[in-house]
């Protein structure tokens, strides 16, 4: 651990990555990556957020694997909301022929 901390402090650790859990999905992120999250997302545009559900962090010389998550004092990812847009609505129509059964559901894609 001391060797890993020394590399991180000196900035010698190259190609760091993390696997984070956001809204029920897992994303592999690296420095300066853009992650597309679908569905309702509460943070506002330009807001800085802290992703604390980190499953794996690694680099060239090391990897830290959580079971299932890494402790909060050990790992987190800082991110910034760059863009928020609305997408089209999905319409699900269910019917049973000759049964007088019709259902409509309109939802944003998840």
Buried (B, 14 or more C-beta within 10 A) or exposed (E): EEEBEEBEEEEEBEEBBBBBBBEEEEBEBEEEEEBEEEEEEEEEEEEEBEBBBBBBBBBEEBEBEBEEBBEEEEBBBEBEBEEEEEEEEEEEEEEEEEEEEEEEEEEEEE
